[in-house]
Amino acid sequence: MIAPPRPPRHRTTRRQLQRGVYALEWAIIFPVFFALLYAIICYGLTFLVRESMQFAVEEGARAALRHPSTATLAGAPAPTWTHRSTEARQTAAQALGWLPAGLQPSASDITFTVCRLNDTACTPQTALDTTLVCDMNMPCVVLVSYQIDDYASNAIAPAIPGLGLILPATLDAHASILVDRRML
């Protein structure tokens, strides 16, 4: 008895054998590229927030040296450090108005202080001395600062589990300006 003819065997080519390899390679490499790209974006947004904070406190310190509009509105003959503090805090808070609600400061979140130039105990937490007079003989330093506590949980770009380690816990910015003449 004669066997029925077999269908011809198809030869599988190398190209056919590797057809799924590209998809497999992409599935292995994609998470690494995605994690790297997301880390770059998170770092860039964190850097943007930090530099915006620095700009805001510097603008606040400069605003303290200008004639405050709050003094004019209050009818004061000359601006006091209290008026200048209000102006500096409001200016810094306005400069950070674009931040999301969890990161956006109110004027009371921004610290303002004035100290003598040679005062080594002067920190942003030092109480404001409203009677301080600054001139050429007794120069002062205006300090303005803002700190975001727990930045990692309020970050603009949410952390992917495992990538949260790259976000800083806090962000802070400090600015100081030398006042070496009598305030007008």
C-alpha positions in Angstrom: 0.0 0.0 0.0 1.3 3.3 -0.9 1.4 6.0 1.7 -0.5 9.2 1.0 1.8 12.0 -0.1 3.0 14.3 2.7 2.4 17.9 2.4 5.6 19.8 1.7 7.5 20.9 4.7 7.8 24.6 5.0 11.2 25.8 5.8 11.2 28.3 8.6 13.5 31.1 8.0 15.6 33.0 10.5 13.4 36.0 10.0 10.3 34.0 11.1 12.1 32.6 14.1 13.0 36.1 15.4 9.6 37.7 14.7 8.6 38.0 18.5 12.1 38.8 19.7 11.7 42.5 19.0 8.6 42.7 21.0 10.3 40.8 23.9 13.3 43.1 23.8 11.0 46.2 23.8 9.1 44.8 26.8 12.4 44.4 28.7 13.9 47.8 27.8 10.8 50.0 27.9 10.4 50.1 31.7 14.1 51.2 32.0 13.7 54.0 29.5 10.4 55.0 31.0 11.8 55.2 34.5 14.8 57.2 33.3 12.6 59.6 31.4 10.2 60.0 34.3 13.1 60.6 36.7 14.4 63.4 34.4 10.9 65.0 34.3 10.5 64.8 38.1 14.0 66.2 38.7 13.3 69.0 36.2 10.0 70.0 37.8 11.6 69.9 41.3 14.4 72.1 40.0 11.8 74.5 38.5 9.9 74.7 41.9 13.2 75.3 43.8 14.4 78.0 41.4 11.0 79.7 41.5 11.2 79.7 45.3 14.6 81.3 45.1 13.4 83.9 42.7 10.4 84.7 44.9 12.4 85.2 48.1 14.9 87.4 46.3 12.0 89.5 44.9 10.6 89.7 48.4 13.9 90.9 49.8 14.1 93.6 47.1 10.5 94.6 47.8 11.4 95.2 51.4 13.9 97.9 50.3 11.4 99.7 48.1 8.8 102.1 49.5 6.0 99.7 50.6 2.6 100.3 49.3 1.2 99.0 52.6 2.7 101.9 54.4 1.1 104.4 52.0 -2.3 102.6 52.4 -2.0 102.7 56.2 -1.2 106.4 56.2 2.2 106.0 57.9 4.6 109.0 57.5 7.5 106.6 56.9 7.5 102.9 56.3 8.4 100.7 59.2 9.9 97.2 59.2 6.4 95.9 59.8 5.3 97.5 56.5 8.4 96.3 54.7 7.9 92.8 56.1 4.3 92.7 54.8 5.4 94.0 51.4 8.2 91.4 51.2 5.9 88.5 52.2 3.2 89.5 49.8 5.6 89.9 46.9 7.2 86.5 47.5 3.7 84.8 47.9 2.5 86.4 44.6 5.6 85.2 42.7 4.8 81.7 43.8 1.1 82.0 42.9 1.4 79.6 40.0 2.3 76.6 42.3 -0.4 74.0 43.0 -2.4 74.5 46.2 -0.3 72.0 48.2 2.9 73.9 47.5 1.6 77.5 47.3 2.5 79.7 50.3 0.5 82.3 52.0 2.2 85.5 53.1 2.5 84.1 56.7 4.4 81.1 55.5 7.3 83.3 54.3 9.7 84.3 57.0 11.2 87.8 57.2 13.7 89.2 59.6 16.2 92.1 59.9 19.4 91.8 61.9 22.6 93.7 62.4 25.3 92.6 60.0 27.6 91.3 62.7 24.9 89.5 64.6 26.0 85.8 64.4 22.8 84.6 66.0 20.6 85.9 63.3 18.5 83.3 61.6 15.3 83.4 59.6 13.4 82.4 62.8 14.7 85.4 64.7 11.9 87.7 65.8 11.6 90.9 63.8 12.9 94.0 65.7 10.7 96.8 64.4 12.9 99.5 66.1 16.1 98.6 64.3 17.7 101.5 62.4 20.1 100.8 59.6 22.8 103.2 58.4 26.4 103.3 57.2 27.7 102.8 60.8 25.3 100.0 61.6 24.5 98.0 58.5 21.7 95.5 58.6 20.8 92.4 56.7 17.3 91.6 55.5 16.6 87.8 55.4 13.6 86.4 53.5 13.1 82.6 53.3 10.5 80.0 52.5 10.5 76.3 53.0 8.2 73.5 51.7 8.1 70.7 54.1 7.3 67.2 52.9 7.8 68.1 49.2 7.9 64.5 48.2 4.2 63.9 49.0 3.1 67.2 47.4 5.4 67.2 44.3 4.1 68.5 41.0 4.9 65.2 39.3 3.7 62.3 41.5 6.3 59.7 42.4 6.1 56.3 40.9 6.6 53.7 43.6 10.3 53.1 43.9 11.1 56.4 42.3 10.0 58.5 45.2 13.5 58.2 46.7 14.8 60.8 44.2 12.5 63.5 45.4 13.8 65.7 48.3 12.0 65.7 51.5 12.0 69.5 51.8 12.8 72.4 49.6 14.0 75.7 50.9 15.1 79.1 49.6 16.8 82.0 51.4 17.7 85.4 50.3 19.5 88.2 52.1 20.2 91.9 51.2 22.6 94.3 52.9 21.0 97.5 54.1 23.8 100.0 54.6 22.1 103.3 54.5 19.2 104.9 56.3 15.9 103.7 55.0 13.9 106.5 53.3 
